[in-house]
């Protein structure tokens, strides 16, 4: 195990002897499991040290997994080339909060475990991760809320469906013009724009939507608006509300795709590097509903041993009021993606776990014929957040099993642009019941 990022992608040899911020041993990780092992609650102890505490509770409460051999995840070539070209000029501000000199690619390809800002640098890599450097549009996904439990019958508490989950980066662009940045960035200072709209189900929320703008300025908070069709009004959301789940769901806007909070609002601490299990390449899309935990997760999917960075996040005093006293994120070192996030309440008790399921392929779904790539890339095909104290879970399918098409994820294809992320487009989508351009 090396305590710094390996640069084998570029043939650069890096040799270092460093100590971890927090000692994390891997005494028998490889010996404990092997490809072909099937993990259930009966043998959950076998993987207790190879999953996060929240994921271990998932297994105890019915989630199962199949252990498979590991596979290397390579970056999309344009992203790798941008990293080679620009990463040497990237740094953190003097106070360690903000990014300076970033253009495109991974900001910090070398992580020094002795660096006091190692955690922050890892989290900036997460912000500008290779999964979608330019734009993305996920069409037709849904979320289902249930209670977990070992062999609990599936009982749907709440169902939601969304037409589009989309984003547009103004900086860090590697595949679609304008590259490497949109000139609008120099005017607005926006890192990216995000939209989730329109809500298609339930009927009581139909037409609802969210817009969010993330800014480069460390002291400028997100601009986030909620459109409610009943009142036909836009509501500006206070930053403290971004940790609050909408309606009866367990998701909140700061934890879409694992973690999407504003980095400057947190203090990050690097806890170490560890070999752990994660589902980075599931074999079925749309992903399967877990039949043995009440439908609170996706299972049984293939999980493999991966190298993870462990990063603790605590709300920065005076920045915003969070529901969580701290979070511990488990981040795949090749994908720069949060595969698990354990969230703790004010009494330092484990409260929620968010887990992601990914697919590594040249298309999101085997049946896709339009959104194809000349190389493999990662797609998030499932996620679930569970309140481990109550057992209430919301599990999402990216895409929905009920989607009308196999074309779901459109990543770095110019499927959306800046004009897509406006209040006018959101209202239009709410009125016609699908995407702004009639998708």
C-alpha positions as CSV (number, residue, x, y, z in Angstrom):
1,X,0.0,0.0,0.0
2,X,1.4,3.3,-1.0
3,X,0.4,6.4,0.9
4,X,0.5,8.6,-2.2
5,X,-1.3,8.5,-5.5
6,X,0.4,6.1,-7.9
7,X,1.1,7.7,-11.2
8,X,1.4,4.5,-13.3
9,X,-1.0,6.0,-15.8
10,X,1.9,8.1,-17.0
11,X,4.8,5.8,-16.4
12,X,6.1,8.0,-13.5
13,X,7.7,6.1,-10.7
14,X,7.0,7.6,-7.3
15,X,8.7,6.1,-4.3
16,X,8.1,7.4,-0.8
17,X,8.0,6.2,2.8
18,X,5.4,8.1,4.6
19,X,3.3,7.6,7.7
20,X,-0.5,7.9,7.8
21,X,-2.4,10.6,9.6
22,X,-4.3,7.8,11.3
23,X,-2.8,4.3,11.3
24,X,-5.0,2.0,9.3
25,X,-3.8,-1.5,8.9
26,X,-4.7,-4.0,6.2
27,X,-3.4,-7.1,8.0
28,X,-5.5,-9.7,6.3
29,X,-7.8,-7.9,3.9
30,X,-6.8,-10.0,0.9
31,X,-6.9,-13.2,2.8
32,X,-10.4,-12.6,4.3
33,X,-12.2,-12.7,1.0
34,X,-11.6,-14.1,-2.5
35,X,-13.4,-14.0,-5.8
36,X,-16.4,-16.3,-5.7
37,X,-17.3,-15.6,-2.0
38,X,-21.0,-14.8,-1.5
39,X,-21.5,-12.5,1.5
40,X,-24.7,-12.6,3.6
41,X,-25.7,-11.7,7.1
42,X,-24.5,-15.2,8.1
43,X,-20.9,-14.5,7.2
44,X,-20.9,-10.7,7.4
45,X,-18.1,-10.8,10.0
46,X,-15.8,-11.8,7.1
47,X,-16.0,-8.4,5.6
48,X,-16.6,-6.2,8.6
49,X,-13.2,-4.5,8.1
50,X,-13.6,-4.3,4.4
51,X,-16.8,-2.1,4.3
52,X,-17.8,1.0,6.1
53,X,-19.7,0.7,9.4
54,X,-22.9,1.8,7.6
55,X,-22.5,-0.8,4.9
56,X,-21.8,-3.5,7.4
57,X,-25.2,-2.7,9.0
58,X,-26.7,-3.0,5.5
59,X,-25.4,-6.6,5.2
60,X,-26.5,-7.5,8.7
61,X,-30.0,-6.3,7.7
62,X,-30.2,-8.3,4.5
63,X,-28.0,-6.9,1.8
64,X,-25.9,-9.5,0.0
65,X,-22.9,-9.2,-2.3
66,X,-20.7,-11.3,-4.6
67,X,-17.0,-10.9,-4.4
68,X,-15.2,-10.7,-7.8
69,X,-11.7,-10.0,-8.9
70,X,-10.6,-6.4,-9.1
71,X,-10.4,-4.4,-12.3
72,X,-8.4,-1.3,-13.0
73,X,-10.4,1.8,-13.8
74,X,-8.7,4.1,-16.3
75,X,-9.6,7.7,-16.8
76,X,-11.1,8.9,-20.1
77,X,-8.0,9.8,-22.3
78,X,-9.0,13.5,-22.6
79,X,-9.2,13.8,-18.8
80,X,-5.9,12.1,-18.4
81,X,-4.2,14.4,-20.9
82,X,-5.7,17.5,-19.2
83,X,-4.3,16.2,-15.9
84,X,-0.8,15.9,-17.4
85,X,-1.0,19.3,-19.0
86,X,-2.5,21.4,-16.1
87,X,-2.1,19.7,-12.7
88,X,1.4,21.1,-12.1
89,X,0.0,24.6,-11.8
90,X,-2.8,23.8,-9.3
91,X,-2.5,24.7,-5.6
92,X,-4.6,25.5,-2.6
93,X,-5.0,29.0,-1.2
94,X,-2.9,29.9,1.8
95,X,-5.7,29.0,4.2
96,X,-6.2,25.6,2.5
97,X,-9.8,26.3,1.6
98,X,-9.9,27.3,-2.1
99,X,-8.5,26.0,-5.4
100,X,-6.0,28.1,-7.3
101,X,-4.7,27.7,-10.8
102,X,-7.2,25.0,-11.8
103,X,-8.0,24.5,-15.5
104,X,-8.9,20.9,-16.2
105,X,-8.3,17.3,-15.3
106,X,-7.6,16.0,-11.8
107,X,-6.3,18.9,-9.6
108,X,-4.0,16.9,-7.4
109,X,-2.8,13.6,-8.9
110,X,-0.2,13.2,-6.1
111,X,-1.5,12.9,-2.5
112,X,1.1,13.2,0.2
113,X,-0.3,11.6,3.4
114,X,1.9,13.9,5.5
115,X,0.3,17.0,3.9
116,X,-2.0,18.7,6.4
117,X,-4.3,19.5,3.4
118,X,-4.4,16.0,2.0
119,X,-8.1,15.6,2.9
120,X,-9.0,18.9,1.2
121,X,-7.0,18.0,-2.0
122,X,-8.8,14.6,-2.2
123,X,-12.1,16.4,-2.0
124,X,-11.2,18.8,-4.7
125,X,-10.4,15.8,-6.8
126,X,-13.9,14.6,-6.1
127,X,-15.4,17.9,-7.2
128,X,-13.6,17.6,-10.6
129,X,-13.7,13.9,-10.9
130,X,-13.3,12.1,-14.2
131,X,-16.9,10.6,-14.3
132,X,-18.3,13.8,-16.0
133,X,-16.0,16.7,-16.7
134,X,-18.2,18.6,-19.1
135,X,-21.9,17.9,-18.8
136,X,-24.3,15.1,-18.0
137,X,-28.0,14.3,-18.4
138,X,-29.6,11.3,-16.7
139,X,-33.0,10.8,-18.1
140,X,-35.8,8.9,-16.2
141,X,-34.6,7.8,-12.8
142,X,-36.7,7.0,-9.8
143,X,-36.4,6.7,-6.0
144,X,-38.3,4.3,-3.8
145,X,-38.5,4.5,0.0
146,X,-38.9,1.4,2.1
147,X,-37.8,0.0,5.5
148,X,-34.9,-2.4,5.5
149,X,-34.9,-5.7,7.3
150,X,-33.5,-9.2,6.8
151,X,-35.8,-11.0,4.5
152,X,-38.4,-8.3,5.0
153,X,-41.1,-8.3,2.3
154,X,-40.9,-5.4,-0.2
155,X,-43.4,-2.7,0.8
156,X,-43.2,0.6,-1.0
157,X,-43.7,3.6,1.2
158,X,-43.0,6.4,-1.3
159,X,-42.2,6.5,-5.0
160,X,-40.7,9.4,-7.0
161,X,-39.7,9.8,-10.6
162,X,-37.7,12.5,-12.2
163,X,-37.3,13.5,-15.8
164,X,-33.8,14.9,-15.8
165,X,-30.8,14.9,-13.4
166,X,-28.3,17.1,-15.2
167,X,-25.2,19.3,-14.8
168,X,-23.0,21.6,-16.8
169,X,-19.4,22.5,-15.8
170,X,-18.1,25.9,-16.8
171,X,-14.5,24.9,-15.9
172,X,-12.5,21.7,-16.3
173,X,-14.0,20.8,-19.7
174,X,-12.2,18.1,-21.6
175,X,-14.4,16.7,-24.3
176,X,-17.0,19.2,-25.5
177,X,-16.5,22.8,-26.7
178,X,-16.0,25.3,-25.2
179,X,-12.8,23.8,-23.7
180,X,-11.2,23.9,-21.2
181,X,-13.6,26.6,-19.8
182,X,-16.8,28.3,-20.8
183,X,-16.1,32.1,-21.2
184,X,-19.1,32.7,-19.0
185,X,-17.0,31.6,-16.1
186,X,-15.0,34.8,-16.3
187,X,-18.3,36.7,-15.9
188,X,-20.3,34.7,-13.4
189,X,-17.5,32.8,-11.5
190,X,-19.7,29.6,-11.6
191,X,-17.9,26.3,-11.3
192,X,-21.0,24.4,-12.4
193,X,-24.8,24.4,-12.8
194,X,-27.1,21.6,-11.7
195,X,-30.8,20.9,-12.3
196,X,-33.2,18.2,-11.1
197,X,-36.5,18.6,-12.9
198,X,-39.3,18.0,-13.5
199,X,-40.6,15.7,-10.8
200,X,-43.0,13.3,-12.6
201,X,-44.3,11.4,-9.6
202,X,-45.9,11.5,-7.1
203,X,-48.8,13.5,-8.5
204,X,-48.7,15.9,-5.5
205,X,-45.2,17.0,-6.4
206,X,-45.5,16.9,-10.2
207,X,-43.6,19.7,-11.9
208,X,-41.4,20.5,-8.9
209,X,-37.8,21.2,-9.7
210,X,-34.4,22.4,-8.3
211,X,-31.7,24.6,-9.8
212,X,-28.3,25.1,-8.2
213,X,-25.3,27.2,-9.1
214,X,-21.9,26.5,-7.5
215,X,-19.4,29.4,-7.4
216,X,-15.6,29.5,-7.2
217,X,-15.6,32.2,-4.6
218,X,-14.9,30.6,-1.2
219,X,-17.4,32.9,0.6
220,X,-20.1,32.9,-2.0
221,X,-22.7,30.3,-1.2
222,X,-24.6,28.3,-3.7
223,X,-27.6,29.8,-5.4
224,X,-30.3,27.2,-5.0
225,X,-33.9,27.6,-6.1
226,X,-37.0,25.4,-5.7
227,X,-39.9,25.7,-8.1
228,X,-43.2,24.7,-6.7
229,X,-45.9,24.5,-9.4
230,X,-48.8,24.7,-7.0
231,X,-47.9,28.2,-5.9
232,X,-46.1,28.9,-9.2
233,X,-43.3,30.5,-7.3
234,X,-39.5,30.2,-7.0
235,X,-38.2,29.8,-3.5
236,X,-34.6,30.6,-2.7
237,X,-33.2,27.8,-0.4
238,X,-31.0,28.8,2.5
239,X,-27.7,27.0,2.5
240,X,-28.5,25.3,5.8
241,X,-31.4,23.6,4.1
242,X,-29.2,21.7,1.7
243,X,-28.5,19.0,4.3
244,X,-32.3,18.5,4.7
245,X,-34.0,15.7,2.7
246,X,-37.0,16.7,0.6
247,X,-40.3,15.3,1.8
248,X,-40.2,11.8,3.1
249,X,-36.9,11.0,1.3
250,X,-33.6,10.4,3.0
251,X,-31.5,12.1,0.3
252,X,-30.5,15.7,0.5
253,X,-29.0,18.1,-2.1
254,X,-25.5,18.1,-0.3
255,X,-25.2,14.3,-0.9
256,X,-26.3,13.8,-4.5
257,X,-23.7,11.4,-6.1
258,X,-22.1,10.7,-2.8
259,X,-21.2,14.2,-1.7
260,X,-21.8,17.5,-3.3
261,X,-21.4,20.0,-0.5
262,X,-19.4,23.2,-1.0
263,X,-15.8,22.2,0.0
264,X,-15.1,25.6,1.6
265,X,-17.8,24.9,4.1
266,X,-16.0,21.9,5.6
267,X,-12.8,21.0,7.4
268,X,-11.4,17.8,5.9
269,X,-9.1,15.4,7.6
270,X,-7.3,12.5,5.8
271,X,-7.7,9.4,7.8
272,X,-5.7,7.1,5.6
273,X,-5.8,4.6,2.7
274,X,-7.3,1.2,2.9
275,X,-8.3,-1.8,0.7
276,X,-12.1,-2.1,0.9
277,X,-14.9,-3.6,-1.1
278,X,-17.0,-1.5,-3.5
279,X,-19.4,-2.1,-6.3
280,X,-17.6,-0.3,-9.2
281,X,-18.8,-2.5,-12.0
282,X,-22.2,-4.0,-11.6
283,X,-23.3,-6.6,-14.2
284,X,-26.9,-5.5,-14.7
285,X,-28.5,-2.2,-15.7
286,X,-31.1,-1.1,-14.6
287,X,-29.7,-2.4,-11.4
288,X,-31.6,-5.1,-9.5
289,X,-33.7,-4.6,-6.4
290,X,-32.4,-6.4,-3.4
291,X,-34.9,-9.2,-2.5
292,X,-33.4,-9.9,0.9
293,X,-33.4,-6.5,2.6
294,X,-36.8,-5.2,1.8
295,X,-35.5,-3.4,-1.3
296,X,-33.4,-1.0,0.6
297,X,-30.3,-1.5,-1.6
298,X,-29.2,-3.2,-4.8
299,X,-28.2,-6.8,-4.5
300,X,-26.7,-9.2,-5.1
301,X,-24.2,-7.2,-7.1
302,X,-20.5,-7.8,-7.7
303,X,-18.2,-6.1,-5.3
304,X,-14.4,-6.0,-5.5
305,X,-11.4,-4.9,-3.4
306,X,-10.5,-1.4,-4.2
307,X,-8.1,1.1,-2.7
308,X,-10.0,3.8,-0.9
309,X,-9.1,7.1,0.7
310,X,-10.9,7.8,4.0
311,X,-11.7,11.4,4.6
312,X,-13.5,12.9,7.5
313,X,-15.6,16.1,6.9
314,X,-16.8,18.4,9.7
315,X,-18.9,21.6,9.1
316,X,-16.6,24.6,9.3
317,X,-17.6,26.7,12.3
318,X,-19.6,29.8,11.3
319,X,-20.2,28.6,7.7
320,X,-23.5,26.8,8.0
321,X,-25.6,24.6,10.3
322,X,-25.5,21.0,9.3
323,X,-27.6,18.1,10.5
324,X,-24.4,16.0,10.7
325,X,-21.6,16.6,13.2
326,X,-19.2,14.7,10.9
327,X,-19.1,12.4,7.9
328,X,-16.6,9.8,6.9
329,X,-16.3,9.3,3.2
330,X,-14.8,6.3,1.4
331,X,-13.4,7.4,-1.9
332,X,-12.2,5.2,-4.7
333,X,-8.7,6.4,-5.6
334,X,-9.0,5.7,-9.3
335,X,-12.6,6.9,-9.9
336,X,-12.4,9.9,-7.4
337,X,-15.9,8.9,-6.4
338,X,-17.5,8.6,-2.9
339,X,-18.5,5.0,-2.8
340,X,-19.8,5.2,0.8
341,X,-20.5,8.0,3.2
342,X,-21.3,7.4,6.9
343,X,-23.0,10.4,8.5
344,X,-23.1,11.0,12.2
345,X,-25.6,13.0,14.3
346,X,-24.9,15.6,17.0
347,X,-24.3,12.8,19.6
348,X,-21.6,11.3,17.4
349,X,-23.9,8.3,16.6
350,X,-23.9,6.8,13.2
351,X,-27.1,8.1,11.6
352,X,-27.1,7.5,7.9
353,X,-25.2,5.7,5.2
354,X,-25.1,6.5,1.5
355,X,-23.8,3.8,-0.9
356,X,-23.2,4.0,-4.6
357,X,-23.2,1.3,-7.2
358,X,-21.3,2.0,-10.4
359,X,-20.8,0.5,-13.9
360,X,-17.5,0.7,-15.9
361,X,-18.2,0.3,-19.6
362,X,-18.4,2.1,-22.9
363,X,-22.1,2.7,-22.4
364,X,-24.4,3.1,-19.4
365,X,-26.8,0.3,-20.5
366,X,-26.0,-2.8,-22.7
367,X,-28.9,-1.8,-25.0
368,X,-27.7,1.8,-25.6
369,X,-27.1,2.7,-29.2
370,X,-26.6,6.5,-29.1
371,X,-24.6,7.3,-25.9
372,X,-21.6,5.3,-26.8
373,X,-17.9,6.0,-26.1
374,X,-14.6,4.9,-27.6
375,X,-13.3,4.1,-24.1
376,X,-14.8,2.9,-20.9
377,X,-16.0,5.3,-18.2
378,X,-17.8,5.1,-14.9
379,X,-21.6,5.5,-14.6
380,X,-23.5,5.7,-11.3
381,X,-26.3,3.2,-11.9
382,X,-27.7,3.0,-8.3
383,X,-27.5,4.6,-4.9
384,X,-29.2,4.3,-1.6
385,X,-29.3,6.3,1.6
386,X,-30.6,4.6,4.8
387,X,-31.2,5.9,8.2
388,X,-29.5,3.1,10.1
389,X,-31.3,4.0,13.4
390,X,-34.9,3.8,11.9
391,X,-34.2,1.6,8.9
392,X,-35.9,4.0,6.5
393,X,-34.2,3.9,3.2
394,X,-34.5,5.6,-0.2
395,X,-32.9,3.7,-3.0
396,X,-32.5,5.2,-6.5
397,X,-32.2,3.6,-9.9
398,X,-30.1,5.4,-12.5
399,X,-31.9,4.8,-14.9
400,X,-35.3,3.6,-13.8
401,X,-36.4,0.1,-14.7
402,X,-39.5,1.8,-16.1
403,X,-37.6,4.2,-18.4
404,X,-39.0,4.3,-21.9
405,X,-35.6,4.0,-23.5
406,X,-32.2,2.3,-23.0
407,X,-30.6,5.7,-23.6
408,X,-30.2,7.0,-20.1
409,X,-26.9,8.6,-19.2
410,X,-25.6,11.2,-21.7
411,X,-22.2,12.2,-20.4
412,X,-19.9,14.7,-22.1
413,X,-22.0,14.7,-25.2
414,X,-23.3,18.3,-25.2
415,X,-26.8,17.0,-24.3
416,X,-27.3,20.1,-22.1
417,X,-25.7,23.5,-22.2
418,X,-25.8,26.7,-20.1
419,X,-29.2,27.8,-21.6
420,X,-30.7,24.6,-20.1
421,X,-30.2,25.8,-16.5
422,X,-32.6,28.8,-16.3
423,X,-35.8,29.4,-14.3
424,X,-37.6,29.7,-17.6
425,X,-36.6,26.3,-18.8
426,X,-37.5,24.8,-15.4
427,X,-40.9,26.3,-15.6
428,X,-41.4,25.1,-19.2
429,X,-40.4,21.6,-18.2
430,X,-42.9,21.7,-15.3
431,X,-45.7,22.7,-17.7
432,X,-45.0,20.2,-20.4
433,X,-44.0,17.4,-18.1
434,X,-40.5,16.5,-19.6
435,X,-37.2,18.2,-20.4
436,X,-36.8,21.8,-21.6
437,X,-36.0,20.7,-25.2
438,X,-38.9,18.2,-25.3
439,X,-36.7,15.2,-24.5
